[in-house]
Amino acid sequence: MRMWESLDEVWAMPAEKRIFGVVLLFSWTVYLWETFLAQRQRRIYKTTTHVPLELGQIMDSETFEKSRLYQLDKSTFSFWSGLYSEIEGTLILLFGGIPYLWRLSGRFCGYAGFGPEYEIIQSLVFLLLATLFSALTGLPWSLYNTFVIEEKHGFNQQTLGFFMKDAIKKFIVTQCILLPVSSLLLYIIKIGGDYFFIYAWLFTLVVSLVLVTIYADYIAPLFDKFTPLPEGKLKQEIEVMAKSIDFPLTKVYVVEGSKRSSHSNAYFYGFFKNKRIVLFDTLLEEYSVLNKDIQEESGMEPHRDGEGDSEEIKAKVKSKKQGCKNEEVLAVLGHELGHWKLGHTVKNIIISQMNSFLCFFLFAVLIGRKELFAAFGFYESQPTLIGLLIIFQFIFSPYNEVLSFCLTVLSRRFEFQADAFAKKLGKAKDLYSALIKLNRDNLGFPVSDWLFSMWHYSHPPLLERLQALKNTKQD
């Protein structure tokens, strides 16, 4: 009987208090669920101290132990940073941090001669202050992750000066994009009438397509050096493979990722008949500057092709070399091009835009509900930007969690399909070895808890991908 009386008391509360309570409850529920999953995976890191039999042919004990310790450190860091983030978010909500920051931005606008009627200008000041606060509170965690964890395990290549310069540059570039786009979006919402959600969605669609198009040509080069892949066998083979599947390749770049981290990657971008491929230098065995350091440490002359060196030294250098051989790089690109050929890129864009349209439609339905604003401390005014923040970040939280899980499941399916496409190109054997090398270079831990993997892994576990390739792997 007491339970039902308690429920009656809850429903007797004002609507804004119920909304606020549900938001906090759901936030902590998600956090506890994520922590539970992380602890399951952490138990795997702690207890799996020897290479499992099924991994004996693809991973040596030294690499396995390095990977285990790296992931264990990352898990510990993730726990404390996640706890801090959750407590910080809760305190901001409980002590009215959002309305306080809105009032503070209003005061700054007042000093500049802009009254409350200049809502868009106040919104931009609010965004600037909010992102600045986020950058400052996140800086210690980022510093620790880079200069303690990544440094300890041999991945960090940055100096403190480079890191700080990079962080400032990222903040400035972000503001140069965020503030103009936000001001136009808010303006469209205000003048759009009853169908503003359609215009707002179309605007965000155009912005996203433009950003994807210009990112690698104009934004990424602000942070990393991009150079065309030199003429040679690798470039010729990439062009031949692209032509064989009608991929409209126009340029191939190598990005100097090694000055930042020894992690490796590759991607393509562009629309219609103007596609580019970007390869991290850390992906390419013959381009990685880190391999030159290994040769020098081993006493080998990098320009002598190992002539005169003992077989023991050669084997040691080969086992430590980072990146993939040309054939393996082609196999990785075969996988990436499979995403394009199979329409995964287009499908992801369609799903993203359908979701965006639905969210803007629901936003249009909910924006007039004053109790939503009151729940977060806005009793007298209902600023459009605050409405976007409340509805998209807090009210849609349950929906976003479900959507994220569904997209993770879909992503794993796409990864298997892209691997199968690479097999059809005759790249199964090279992709098999490339996946092992990339896992080694990035110290990925090949053993995972099934529930953690199901919820988090956008790519299938290594063993599952290797097994799928092994079924038809060429000798």
N, C-alpha and C positions, 0 to 999 in steps of 0.2 A: 504493500500500500504506500509505503514511504517513497518508493521509486517513482510511482505515478505522480505523487504530490510534487516531487522534485522536478519532473518533466513539466508539470503545469506551471511551476514557478519560472522555469526557463522560458516557456512560451509566453508568460505574462510580462516578460521583460520588454522594454522598448525595442523596436526592430533594429535600430542601429547597434544596440548592445549585443543582440543575437548575432548579427552579421560579423561584428568585430570578434566575438568569441569563437565563432565557427572558423574564421580566417586563421586565428592563432592556433586553434586546435588542429586544423588540417596541416598547417605549416610544421608543427611539431610532430604530427603523425608521420608525415613524409620523411622528416629528418630521422626519426627513430627507425623507420623502415630501412632507409639508406644505411644507417649505422649498423643495423642487424645484418644486412647483406655484406657490408664491408668487413664485419667481424667474422663472418663465415669464410670469406676469402682470406682474411688475415690468418685464420687458423690453418689454412692450406699452406701459406707461406712459412708458418712456424714449424709445421709437422712434416712437410715434404722436404726432407733434407738430403735425399739421395735421388739420383736420376732414375725415374721409373723405367722398367724394362722396355716398354714400347718407345721410349725416347733414346735408348742407348745408341742407336745408329745415327741420330741427328744432332745430339748435344753432348758435349763432354762435361765432366763433373765440375771443372773450373768455371766454365761459362754458366752452368746451372746454378752454382753457388753465388756467383756475382749477380745473376738475375734475381735470385731469391732475396738477397740482402737489399738490392735496389728497390724491389717492389715492396719489401717490408718497411723500408724507410719512407717510401712514398705513401704507404698506407697510414703510417703514424702521422705524417704531415697532414694528410687528408682529414684524419679524424680531428686534430686540433684546429685546423683552419675551418673545417665545417662547423665545429662547435662554436667557434668564435663568431662565424658569420650568422649562425642561427640566433645566438644570444644578442648580437648587435641588432639584427633585424627586429627581434622581439622588443628590445628596449626602445628602439626608434618608434615603434607603434605604440607601446605603452605610455611613453612620455611625450607623445605628440610631436615627434621629430619632423614629420612631413608638414603639418600646418605651421610649425615654427619656421621651417626653411622657406615656406611660401610667404609668410609675413616679413621675414628678413629680406627676401628678394624684392618685396614691395617697398621696403624702406630704402633699399639701394636705388630703386627706380625713382622714388620720391626725391632723393638727393640730386638726381639727374634731371628732374623736372617732369617726370612721367607719372601721372596719376593712376588710380585704379582702373580707369577706362582703357589703359594700354595693357590689356591682359596678355597679348602675345609677347610683348617686350618683357613683362614680368615673368612669363613662362620660360623665356630663353635664359634669363638670369637664374631662375630656379634650376634649370637643367645644368647650367655652368657650375653652380655651387654644388649640386648633387653629385655630378661626375667628378668634381675636384675632391669632394669629401671621400668618395669611393676610391679614387686613385691614391689618396694619402693613407687611408686606413688599410688599403690592400698592399701598399708598398713594402712594409716590413715582411709580409708573407712571401711576396714575390722575391725579395732579396734573399730570404732564407732558402727558398726553393732553388734559386739559381746558384748562389754562392756557397751553399752548404750541401744540399742533397745532390744537385746536378754536378757540382764540383767534385764532391766525394767519389762519385761513381764515374768520373771521367767524361762527362758530356759537355759541361760548360766550357765555352771558348771565349767568353766575354770578360773584359776588365770592368771594374766598377764605373769608371768614367764613361765607357761605351754604353753600359747598361743605363745609367742616368740620362745620358744624352738621348738614347733610344726611347726611354720612357717619356721624356718631355716632348720629343718629336711626335710620338704616338698620340699623346694627349692633345697637342695642337691640331694635328691632322683630323683627329676624331671630332673636335669642336668645329672645324671648318666644314665638315660634312653634316654633323648632327644638327647644329643650330639653324642653318638655312633650310634644311629639309623639314625640321620640326616646325619652323615658322610658316612654311608654305602649307604643311599638313593642317596645322591649326586654322589657318586662314580659309582653307578649302572647307573644313568642317563647319566653320562659322557662317560662310556664305552659301553653303551647298543646299540649304533648304531641307525638305523632307527626304530627299534622296542623296544626302551628303555622303552616306556610306559607300555608294557606288563610285562617286568621284574620288573619295579618299582611297578606296581600294585601287582604282586605276592609277592614281598618283604613286602609291607605294610600289605598284607593279613596274611602272616606268623607272622609278628610282632604282629598284633592285636590279633591273636589266642593265641600266646604265652603269651601275657600280661594278657588276660582274664583268662588263665589257672593258671598262677602263682600269680595273684594279691592277692587273699585272703590267700594264703599259705605263701608268702614271702614278699609282699609289705605292705599289710594292717596291719600285726602284728608289723611292725615297728612303728606304730602310736597308735594302740589299742590292748588291751589284749584279745586274743581269748582262750576260754576254752571249752572243750567238754561238751555238755549238760549232766548233771548227769543222771545215770540210774533212771528210775522212770516211772510213768504213762504217762507223757507227751511224753517222748522219745519213749516209746513203741507204743503209739497211732500214732505218726509221722511216725514211721517205718511201721506200719500196713497200714496206708493210702498210703504211698509211694509204698508199695508192691502191693496194690490193683490196682494201675494204671501203674504198671511196671516201676516206676521211680527208676533208679539204684542208690539209696542213699547209700553212704558209711560212711558219718560222719555228725553230727549235732553239730554246735558250737554256743556258746553264746558270743557276743562281748560286752565289757564293754564300751558302748557308753555313759553311764551316767556321766562319768568323763569329758565329752566334752559338751554334750547338753542333754536336756530332750526330744528332738524329738525322735521318734521311727521309726524302719524300719525292714525289713526282706528281704532276697534275697537268691537265689541259684546260684551256679556256677559250672564249670567243664564241660568236654566233654566226650562223649561216655559213658562208664560204670563206671565213677568215678565222681558222683555228690555229692556236699556238700550243706547243708542248713545252713545259718547264721541268727541267731535271735539276735536283739539288746536287751540288758537286760531291756531297757525301754519299750519294747513291752510286757514283761512278768510281770504280776502283782505280782507274788510270788517271782520274782528275783530282781525287781527294788529296788535299795537302796534308791531311793527317797521316796518310800512308807514307809520305816522305819522312815525317817525324819518326815513324816506326822503323823505317830503313836506317835512318841515322843512328837511332838508339841501339840497333842491332849491329852496327858497325859495317853496314853495307853501303856502297856508293850507289845512289839512286839512278845515276846515268850510265852505269856499267852493266845493267841487266843482270847483276849478280855474278858476273864472271869471276872465278877465283874464290868465291865464298863457299863455305862448307855446306853440305846438304842439310846439316842440322840447323844452321842459321837460316837457310832458305825456307825450310819447313816452318821455322818459328815465325818468320816474317809473313809467310802465306797465311798461317793460322790467325794472325793478329790483324791482317789487312782488313780495312773497312770497305764496304761497298760491294758492287756486283760486277762481274765480267760483262762484256758487251752483249753476249747471248742472253744473259740473265736480265740485263736492262731491257732488252727487246721483249722478253717474256713479261716483265712488269708492265711495260707499255701496252703489250697485247691485252693484258687484263684491264688496264685503264681505258683503252680504246673499245673494249667490249662493253663497258658502261655506256659509251656513246652509241655504238652500233645497235645495242639492244634497247635503246631508248630510255635508259635509266635516268639520265640527266633531265630529259623532257618530262618524264613521269614525276620526278621529284619537284620540278618547277610547278607542274599542274597541281600536285597535292598541296604544295606550299601556298599557292594562290587561292585554291579552294578554301583552305583553312583561313587564310587572310580575309577573304570575302565574308566567310561565316562570322568571324570575330568582329569585323566592322559592322555587320548587320546586327549582331547581338548587342554591340556597343550602342548602336542607335536606339535599340529597344530599352536599354538600361540607363542611358545617360540622364534621363529625366527623373530618376528615382532619387529624391533628396536624402532618403535614409542611408543610401550608400555613402554619400559625402559626409553625412553626420557621423557615421560609424568611424570615420577616420579624422574627425575633429573639424570638419568644414560645415559649420552650422548656418552661416550667413551667405556665403558665396559658393558657387559650383564651377570652378575653373575647368575649362575643357582639358587641359593637360593633366590635371589631377584626376579627372574622370578616366582618361586613358590609362593612367598609372593604376588606379584602383581596380578598374574592370579587367584590364589585360594581365596585370601581375597578380592580383589577389583573387578576384572573383572567378577568373578562368583557371585557377590553379589545378583543381581536380581534372578538368578537361585536358589541360596541358600535360599532366602526368600520364593520362591514358594515351594521348596522342603520341607522346614521346616513346612510350613502350611499343606501340604499334609500328612506328617508324623504325625503331631498332630491329624489330622482327623483319620488316620489309628490307632493311639494309642488308641484313645477313643473307637473305634470299638473293638479293642482287649480287652480293659478293660471290656466292657459289656460281651464279650464272656467268659472271665475268670470268671466273676461273675456267669454267667449261668452254667459254669462247676462246680463251687463250689456248686451250687444249686443241680446239679445232684448227687453230693456226699452226699446230705442230710445236707448241711451246711448253708442253706439259713438263718435260724433264727439266728445262731451264727455270720454269716458274717454281717447280718443286725446290730446287736448290736455292733460288733467290729468296723464297719465303723463309728458308732456314737461316740464310745469311742476314736478312733484315731483322729477323727475330733475335739473332745473336747480337747484331750491331746495336739494336735498341734495348737490349737486355729485357726482352719480353719474357714473362714467366709462362711456360707452356701448360701448366696445370691450373685448372680453375674450378671453383665451386659451381655446380650446375645452375643454382638459383641466381647467384651473382652474375654469371655469364649470360643467362637468359635475359636478365633485366638490363644489363649495362653494355654488353658487347655488340657494337654495330658491325663488327667483323667476326666471322666464325672463329672459334679457337683453332690454333695452329694445327693440332693433330687432325681435326675434322677436315680442314682444307687439304692437308697432305694426303689423307686417306682417299679423298675424292679424286685427287690428281693421280695417285698411285694406281688406281684401278685401270687406267689406260695410259700410264706413263710410258714414253718411248724408252727403249734401252739405249 
